Amino acid sequence: MESIRYLRQHPRTGLLHYRRVIPPHLRAHVGVGTISRSLGARTLNHIALSRWIEADREAEQRLAEARATVGETVTTTVMPTVAGTVSPMVAKMVAAMVSTAAPILIDAHSFMKAALKAA
């Protein structure tokens, strides 16, 4: 399976984490050097993926505020980040999750079967 940006597995616990290093010139404005959040799962399932999306949105918002303070102009969204780094099946699922307010229920067995088939 292809990797997703800012997704890391903790070396001791095996839990997936969203981990994003802040550029040095923005650290003072963001307040931290790294944005890190546990996704609460050891495998990439629909819950972990939705938590990753939320963590990425939050990080993008904090970085956008810091860039505005510094005077940089960069426009990014979650979808181009995801679409360029994962399989088409996962990108479609993320697009559906982002575009709808209702939660998407996915049978974990079917999801993993499809993910293994795509890999």
C-alpha positions, 0 to 999 in steps of 0.5 A: 500500500502506498504511503500517506504524507505525515502518517507514521507508525510509532516505533514502540506502540505500533499506533499510527500517528499524524506527524508534521514538522513545522518549517523553522520560520513558522515555528514561533507563530505556530507555537510548536516544532511538530504537530503530532496526533495519535490516530488510535489505530494500528492499521489504516481503517476508515476511523484512522483515515477520518482522524488523519483528515481531521488532523491534516485540516487542523494542521493546515489551518494552523499553518495558514494562520502562521503564513498569514502572520508572516505574509506568505501566501500558499493555498493547499487543501486536504484533497491534493495532498491525499490524491497524490499519495494514495491509491485511487480507491482510497482517494475516492473514499477520502473525497466522499468523506470530505464532500459529505457531512454524513459519516461513511460506514465501511465494512472493515473486512471489505475495505481491507480486502479491496486495499490488499487487492489494490496494492 
